[in-house]
Amino acid sequence: MEGNVVHGERGIGKPATVLLPLDGTSQALAALPVARRLAAIEHATLQVVHVTPSAVPSVELPGRTGLDREELHGAVLDNVTGAPADGIARAATERGSAWIVMCARTSTPPDHPLGRTAARVLAEAPCPVVLVPPQRGLAPWELRRVLLPFDGSPAMIAAVRPAAELAARAGASLLVLHVATAAGAPPTEQGTLVTPRYVDQPQHEWPEWTREFLERAASLGAIPESLGVRRLLATGDPAEEICRCVAATPIDLVVLAWHGRLEGARAATVKALIREAPCPVLILRV
């Protein structure tokens, strides 16, 4: 477990903010209901930032975000200068942000999981990033069910605590989904909690693995005793099965751990969820 630290611990003494970048497009506004609710859950300030190459008069800022002053009530609005991703990451660092909440793509074709700015923010952000699908629009958002896909790796073990704590603060339930895969090469990452590999009956090993998972989580103090946890089992390709679970179950947020690389065939599950999931995806870099 040593070395798998969730990226973006809050600095001591810094006020917690939820950072919402808005570029003026209607797609970007899809992140607003999610950011507002997370700010309420975290008892944090909602900080709206609009990044421009040079400073903009403050009177022009509300219109440039796509919101009017009434819609900005209760939020702090800032203009940040520079390149979009650099400005967002810098603002999150300077403001001690607990989260960055942003649309996954505002102008990229739908078959691309991430826009250029969102991809760079993921790489540079000093805190967890919540990516919101543009198609969700401005409908109200509540956090009632959190889904944590779990493969037993130290990275995903590191994600258990923040996922469970967020669910507990929101009064939500936590669903832990294990996707059993066909027999193959054993996991190579040191410290992996080896999960069942099925032949025909994945549920055969499921009770024992569930017990081991709960004991490991309890020993880490990762899951509050008061939190309701539901374990789910699926078999097949992880990305496909996670997407299928999200489509079939009312899920409000998916939590994924990520090692920080997106190029080529890397992070296939992360990219598939960002592209396919109808709900926000919280990315925890470890």
N, C-alpha and C positions, 0 to 999 in steps of 0.2 A: 504493500500500500504506500510505502514511502515514495515520494516523488510524484504521486498522482494527486496534485492539489488543484482544486477547482479554481479557475482563473477568476479574479475579481472580488477578493474579500473587501468589505467596506473598511475604509480607513478610520481609525479611532478619532473621534472628535469631529468628523466631517458630517455635515447634514446630508441625509440620504435624499437623492433625487432619482426620478425616473425620467430619462432623457428621450424625447420624442422628436426626431428629425422630420421636418416637413419641407418638401421641395416645391410646393405649390400645385402639384398634380392631384387629381381626384383619387388616384390609386393610393398615394401616400397617406391619405386621410383614413384609410382602413385601419391603421394602427392606433388611431385616437381612442376608441372605446376600450381597447386592451390596455393602453398606457394609463388611462384614467383609473381603471379598476385596479391595476397593479399598484399604482401610486397610493390608492386608498388602503389596499391590503398591507402595504409596507409602511403606512403612515409617512409617506414621502411627498416631496414637492414635485409636481409635474412641471418639467422644464422643456418647453418647446424651443427648438433651435432651427434657424433657417440659415443655411450656409451660402455665402455669396463671394465672388472674387474680391470685392471691395465693400466697404461699409455702406449700409443703406440707411436713410433717414428713418428714425423710429416710427414716424407717422405712417410710413409705407409698409411696415413689417406685417401687420395683420393680414392685409390684402395679399401679400406675397405668399403667405402660408396656405391660402385657400380657406381661411376661417375668418369670421367676423369677431368683433370684440366680445360679444356675448358668449360665443362658443369658446373663447379663450378664458372665460371667467374662472378664477382659481388657479390658473397656470401662470408661470413666468415665461415671458417670450424674450428670446435673445437672438441677436444677429452675430454669427461667427464668420470670420473671413478665412479664405483659403480654398483648397480643393475639398470637395464634399466629404469624402471618407476621412481625410486627415482632420478636417474641422470637427466632425462628429466625434472622433476618437479623442481629440484634444479637449473638447468640451466635456466629455464624460470624465476624463481624468481630472480636470480643474474643478468640476462640481461634485466629485465624489459620488458618481452615479451608482445606484444599486443595479440598474438595468438600463440597457438601450432597447427601446421598442420601436421597430421600424418595418415598413413594408418590404417584403422580400424582393420585389421588383416593381418598378413603376413604368418602364418603357421597354423592357426586355420581352421578347416573344414568350408566350405561355409555355413552350416546351423547354425553356431555359429555367433551371431551378432558381437562379440568383441573378439579380442585376449586378452591374459592375461595382456600384457604390456599396451595396450590401455585402458583397464578397470581400471587399477591402476592409469594411468595418469589422466583419468577423475576424479578419486576420490581425487587426490593429487594436481592437477594443480592449480596455482595461477591466471590463466587467462582462457578465453574461449578456447575451443578445437574444431578444425575442423577435422572431421573424413572422410577420403576419401576411397571410395570402391576400393579394389585392382584391380578390372576388368577394371577400366577406363584407365589404362595404361598411356602412356606419351603424349597423345593427348593434344594440346593446350587447355587452359581453360579460358573462359571469364565470367564475372559476369554481366549478362543482366537481369535476373529475379530471385528475392528472394522470396521464399514462407515462410510465417509465419502462421502455423496452430494456430488457436485461439479458446480457449474454454471459455474465459471470466474470468479465474482464475487470482488472483493477480500475480502469477508466470508468466503467459503469458502476462499480462499487462506490467510487468517489462521488458519483452523481446521486446516490440514494439519499444521502443526508439533505442536500439542498432541495431535492424534489419533495421529500417527506416534510421538511420544515415549511416549505411554501404551502403545501396542501393543508398542513395543520393551521397555519395562520389564516388561510382563506376559509377554513371550515369545510374543505373539500375532501373527497376520498382519493386514495392513491391506488391505481391499478398497475401491477407489475406484470409485464408480459414477457414470458420466455418463449422464444422460437426454437424448437428442437430441430436440429439439422441432421441430414443423413450422415452415416458413419464416414469419417474421413480423417485427415491429419488432426492430431490433438492440438489444442490451443498452445501457442508458444509464449504468450506474455506471462512473465513471472507473477505469481500470486493469483492467477485466474481460478475462480470457483467453477470447476468443470461442470458443465450442464449436461443433462441426458442427451445421448445421441440415439435416435430411434432406428428401429428396423421396421416393425409393423405396429408396435404398441408403445408409443411414447409415454403414455400415462403410467406404464409399468414402473418407471423410475421416478415419476413425478412426485409422489408423496415424500420420498427420501430427500430429493433435491430441494423441495419446498422447506422441509425442516432445516436443512443445512443453510439455506439462504436466510431464513428467519433468525437462526442462531448467530450467523455471521453479522447480520445487520444489528441484532441486539447487542452483540459484543462491542460494536463500534458506536453504540448509542445513536444510531442513524435514524431510527424510526420512533417517534414519540409513542408511548404506550396508549395514549388516547386516540391515536389515528387509526381509522379503519383501513385495512390493506386487503385488497383482493388480488389473488394470483390467477393469471390466465396462461393457458398453454396453447401454442399453435405449432404446426409443423410445416417446413418448407423453406423457401427463400426468405431471409429476415426482412428485407425491404418490402417485398410483396405482402408478407403476412402482417407486418405492422400497419401498412396502408389499408389492408383489408379490415383490420381491427378498428382503426380510426373511422373508417367508412360505416362499419356496422354498429359501432357503439357510440353513444353521445359523449365524445371526448372534447374537453375544452382546451387542453394544453398537452403537448407532447414534450417530454424532457429527454434530450440526447446529450451524451458526452462526446467530445470531439478532440482529436489530437492536434488539430491546427493545419491540416493539409487537405486541399480540395482538388488538386490537379489530377488529370488523368483518371484512372480507375479508383483513386482513393475516395474514402468517405461516401461510398455508393449509397449506403442507407440514409445518411444525412441528406444527400442531394435528392434522393427519391422522396423522402418525407417532405422536404421543403417544396418540392414540385407538386406533389399529389395531395398532401393533407389539407382538408378544408378548415383546419383550426391552426392557431399559432403554434410555433415550434420554438422552444427554449433551448439554445445551444450553450452548453457549459464547456469551455475549453479547459482541458486538464494537461 
